[in-house]
């Protein structure tokens, strides 16, 4: 029955209506106050609109990448409403992701039923739904990454790889780790290419990275001027590395700044904790050095943590619920149930896909 519905001409319009209704419904009926990362993004966006530039506590900053706060600032300048900006930006990015699933699916020869199944899964995905009303970069970043991938898969190759570099350059403004993403895709594409086309793909990859870094370069030069050091995108790499590599590391975040057990480590660093914003480049360097020293001194423990880190990163799902859990404490039981349902949704979708039984997937039985 599902296979028949997925190929019905009414599927796409009804699925899109459901996509919008679910996201607007949750965002409007259960608004959340920005906390943690989202509070940082909103505060920086308001300051940029006020003409203060990208700064924190009076100091130029690059602690978090500027891309998402800059998008919020643009929307806030246009609308005068931060909640409206957040919802509109995330909803537009979500719809772009919905469309790009179809674009990429067709370019890698996934049958129509398989593409529509993926679009239906995205529509019903609880974690994606609850992100819509939050000032978090994940939904926008997903759309940018898929846009870059869609261009990488499009012919003619060189021109579109250059355009992909531009889109992925903008994605790097949102998350610095984007710089590693195209390399993995290019390697996969090279393995699938005929030998006589791999050299052209190599040249296209070099062009992609050249455009990508040229797109990021103005920000890097700004950092060099205002921070006194050449910083490609952001200065939070060191703190993040140390957060996951220390004496109490368990494979997840150790909440480095708030955990009393890590105070001796934090206060032993050569940069005073209270100067971490004003001297953020030095703080980044100091925390990175401390993390690398711990890894060098504890190679066995570091290696043992790698599987746990991978499991916590890829198997546990539901980050979009954190703000709701903190704000709607009276509904803790309901939110816990939704978390469990979300985890089950993710696991069942992955298992169904891995079995090759999704409708219309190559090699699948086609029986939902």
Secondary structure, 3 states (H helix, E strand, C coil): CHHHHHCCCCHHHHHHHHHHHHHHHHHHHCCCCCCHHHHHHHHHHHHHHCCCCCEECCEECCCCCCHHHHHHHHHHHHHCCHHHHHHHHHHHHHHHHHHHHHHHHHHCCCCHHHHHHHHHHHHHCHHHHHHCCCCCCHHHHHHHHHHHHHHHCCCCHHHHHHHHHHHHHHHHHHCCCHHHHHHHHHHHHHHHCCHHHHHHHHHHHHHHHHHHHHHHHHHHHHHHHHHCCCCCCCCCHHHHHHHCCCCCCCCCCCCCCCCHHHHHHHHCCCCCHHHCCCCHHHHHHHHHHHHHHHHHHCHHHHHHHHHHHHHHHHCCCCHHHHHHHHHCHHHHHHHHHHHHHHHHHHHHHHHHHHCCCCCCCCCCCCCC
